[in-house]
Amino acid sequence: MIRIHFTAEDFARVRFTARPAPLQELNAAFMTMLRPDGGPLFGRWRGRLLRALPPAVEPLGELVPAGRAPRFLDVFGDTLEEALDTVRASRPEVVRAEIERVYATHPAPAPPWVRDLHRGDAAAWQVLRRAQHAAFETVVRPVWEQVRDLHQREFARHALASAEHGVGAALTALVPGSRLRDGVWEWQGPGAPGGFGEDRDVRLRGRGVVLLPTFHWTGQPLLADAPDGPLHLTYAAGPGLPLTHAQAPGTEDALAAVLGRTRLDVLLLLGEGHTTSGLARRLRVSNATASAHAAALRGAGLITTVRAGKSVLHARTALGTLLVRRHDGTR
């Protein structure tokens, strides 16, 4: 059983990452490749990627013996280079402890370059950086635009769920079968990769939670619990299938599936300010219907509403603009 203990302050500090994390998406993909299950859904995908990986990637497999990854690889930077720099900046004592942990029960000794990494050798760090960079370019880069689109869709879905049903309901919806009672979010399941085992209690004590969807993982949530920062929870989202170019959805279709066609039309119209009656005329709906859609979008933080004389004026927020920027043809 996994149990995450919240205080009132922690509920106020639950946040959703605005963008996908390149290195964590790569970590999820590698864990999926290393899993023995998946059968017909992931077997062909796994075989194709394993054949495509260049020799430079091989050190990553040596750093993750028996599927146990050192925790200093759990990095959540917005860009690949930022994430790789963060890995390199890991505290030496953490690197040593994690290498010792993942090799503690491994029957074979660590290869020379891993022993050099344990000593902090600069050349060994370069080996690791090249391996991570080559792996990302082979495994994740070809579908990165799709990952970004799916992340926007999941961002919008979670924002609406939080606005309409509350943070607690939105959290339990992320993990099927989980429940939240007396400030404890818990779920039953096998131990996540990383060697935590089946029972784990995490006490947040005001640190909060950062939620990150991943689209290369279908197992239980993955927890990265640094003592001096928030708990990062990476959870399986998306179609539950291997990502391919052919599956990439149009951003407008993806947002319409989450927001609803009319609410998406409202969001697109509000690149410029509109009154409720103005929206109703443009959408050919009643004022009450336009007001209800605006209220839902406002509750999700996607639009703002201010009074202008006897009317109210609605406008898109920066978050709303972020979600539709692909439709507008901008980055």
N, C-alpha and C positions, 0 to 999 in steps of 0.2 A: 504494500500500500504506500502510495506517495501522498504526503500531507504537507500542504503549504499553509502556514499559520499567518493570518493577516491581523494587523491592528487597523483602527479607523484611519490612521495616517497612511497606511499602505494602500487602502482602497482609493485614496485620493491621489496616489502616486502610481497607479496603473497606467501605462502608456503603450501605444502601438507605434512601432518604428515607421517613420515616414517613407523609407526606401528599403529595398532588400539589401541584405549584407552579403557581398560577393563571396567572402571566404567561408562564411557559415553555410551558404548554399552549396559550396564545393564540399565542405565537410559532410553535409547530409547526403550528397550524391555518392561520396566515397563509402559512407556507411551502408548505403543501399547496395552498392556494388559488392561489398564484403559479406552481406547477409546471404545465407544459403537458401532462403526461401524466395518467393516471387514468381516462381514457375513460369508459365507461358507469358504473363504480363511483362515481367522484367528480364526474363532469360535472354531474349534476343538483344534487348537494349544493353544488358550487362556484357554479353559477349562482344558486341560491336565496339563498345567503349574500351574494353580491355585490349582488344586488338589494335585500337587506334592510339593508345597511350604511348608517347615516346619514351625512350630509355631514361630521360632526365627525371621522369616521375617516380622511378623505382624507389628512391629513398623514402617516399611517403609511406609505402607499404612496410618498410623496415622500421619506421617510427611508430607504427600502429600494429604491434604484434598481437595476434589473436583477437583483433578487433578492438583492442583497448587503446584509445587515443589519449595522449597527454593533454591535460586541460589547457595548457598555454596555447593550443591551437584554436580554442574557442574565442574568436575575435569577431566583433560586430561593426567594423568600420564601414562607412558608406561607399568607399571606393576600394578597389583591389590594392592599390599601392599604399593607401592609408592602413589597411588591414595588415599587409605584410610588414610595414614599419612597426605596427603595434606588437606583432609576434616577436620581431627582433628585439623590441624593448622589454621583453619579459624579464622579470627579476631572475638573476642567476640561481638563487636558492630554489625558486619555483621550478625552473627548468630541470635542475638536478633531481629534485624530489619527484617530479612527474616521470622523468625517464626511469628512475629507479622503481617507481610504482608499476609502470606498464610492463617492465621486464622482470618484476619480482617473481612471477610464476611461470615465465617463459622458459622452456627447456634449453633453447639455444642462447649463447651469449650475444650481446649487442654487437653489431658490425662496427668496424673502426670509426666510421664517420659519426655514428651516434655517440660513441665514447668521446670523440673530439667535441661534439656538441655539448656533452655533459660537462666538459672542462671549459666551455665558453670559447672555443676556437672560432675565429672569424671566418675561416674557410668553410667550416662545417655549416655555419649560418648561411653562407652563400649557397651551399648545396641545397639546404632546405628551401630557401627562397626560390631558387630556380625550379625546384620540384613543384612547389605550390603554384608558381606562375604557369608552368607548362601544363599542369593538370587543369587549371581554370580555363586556359585557352582551348583545351581539347574537349573538356566535359561540359562546361557551363557557358562559355562565350557563345557557342552557336545558338543557344536558346535564351540568352540573356534578355533580349527584348521581350520575349514571352514572359519570363520571370517578372520583369518590371510591370507588364500589363496585368498579370495575375495578382501581383502585390497590390496594385491600385484597386483592383476589384475587391480583394479581401479587406483592404483598409476601409473602403466604403461600407462593406457589409458589417464590419465590426462597429464602425461609428454609428450606423443606424440602429444596430442591436442595442448598443449602450444607451443611445438616446431614448429609444422606445421602451426598453425592458429593464434597464439598469445595468450597472457594471457586473453584479453577481451573475445575472442570467447570461450576459455576454461571455463571461469567463467559462461557465459550465458548458456553453455551446461549443467552445473550442475543443473540448475533450469529451467525446461521446462516453456516456456512462459515469462521468464525474459528478460530484455534488459539492455544494457549498453549504455548510451549516456551522453555526456558532463561530464564524470567522475562520473556519478551516476548509480549504479547497482540497478535495482528496479524490483519488481514483485508484482502481485496482489494475495491476498489469505487471508484465515482466519488467525486470530491471532494465533501464535504458543503457545503451552502450556507454562505457566509461567506468564500469566496475562499481556502481553504487549499490547493486543488489536490489531486492524486491521491496524492502522497507526503508523509507527515508522520510525524515521530518525536517522541513526547512522553516525556520522562524525568521520572518522578515524584519521585525522590530523597526519599522519605519523606513526601510530601504526601498520598498516598492518593487514593482515587477515591470519588465520590458517584454512585450509580446512581439514575436517575430514569426511570421508564417514561412514555411519552406515548401517547395514544390518538387523536391527530390526525395522525400521521406514519407513513409506511410505508417511508421510505428508510433509508439508512445512518445509524449513530449520529451524533449531533451533539455536538461537543466544545466545552466552554467552559473554557479553560485560563488561569485567572488565576495569575500567577507567585507570588503571596503566599498561595495557598490550594489546596485540593484540586482535582483535575480533576473537573469535572462532566460526566458522560456521560449524555445523553438518548437513549434507544433506543425503537424502535417496539415497542409491545405491543398487547394487546387484539385485537379481532376482525379488524382490517385492513380495516374498512368504515367509511363515514361514520357517526358516532354520531347516533342519533335516539332520541326518547323511547320508541319502540316496542321498541328493542333492550335497554332497561335491564333487567338481570337482577335477580332477587331475591338479596339478599346470602347467604341460606342456600344457595340453589342454586349460586351462584358459589363459595362456600367448599367446598361438598361436591364440586364438580368438581375442586378443587385438592387438598383434604385427603383426600378419600374420605369416604363417608357415615359409616362407623363412627368415624373419627377426629374428624369434626365433632361427632358425638354425644358423644364423650368430652369435647371442649372445652366443649360446652354444659353438660354435667353438672358440670364442675369449676368452676362459679361458686361452688360449695361444695366443701369438701375431701372426697375419697373415697379409700378404700383400693383396692388392686388387686382384691381379692375383691369389694368393694362395686361397683366399676365392672363387673366381670364379671357379677354378678347383674343389675344394671340393664340391661346391654346383651345379656344372655343369650348370652354367649360364654365361652370357657374363661379361666381365670386367665392362662395363657400368652399368649393372644391379646390380652387387655386390657393385659398388661404390655408386649407388643411395640408396641401403638399408643401407649401412654404414653411409651415410650422414644423413638419417632419425634417426638412432639410436644415432648418435653423437649429433644431435640437441636436442634429449631428455635426454642427459646426461648419456646414458647407455654405451657408448664406447668413447675412445679417439683415435686420429689419429696423429701420428708424422712422420716426414720425416726421411727416412733412406736411404741416398744416392739418387739414382734415383727413389726409390720406396717410398711408404708410408706404415707405419706399424700400424695396428689397434689392440687395446686391450680393454678388458672389464674394466669398472670403478667399484668402490665399489658399486655404485647403481645398475649397471647391475648384479653384482654378488649377491647382495641382492635379486633380482627378481628371479634368477634361482637357489638359494641355495637348495630349496626343490627338484628340479630335480637332483641336484648333490648329494642328500642324506645327506646334512649337515645342521646345524642350526647356 
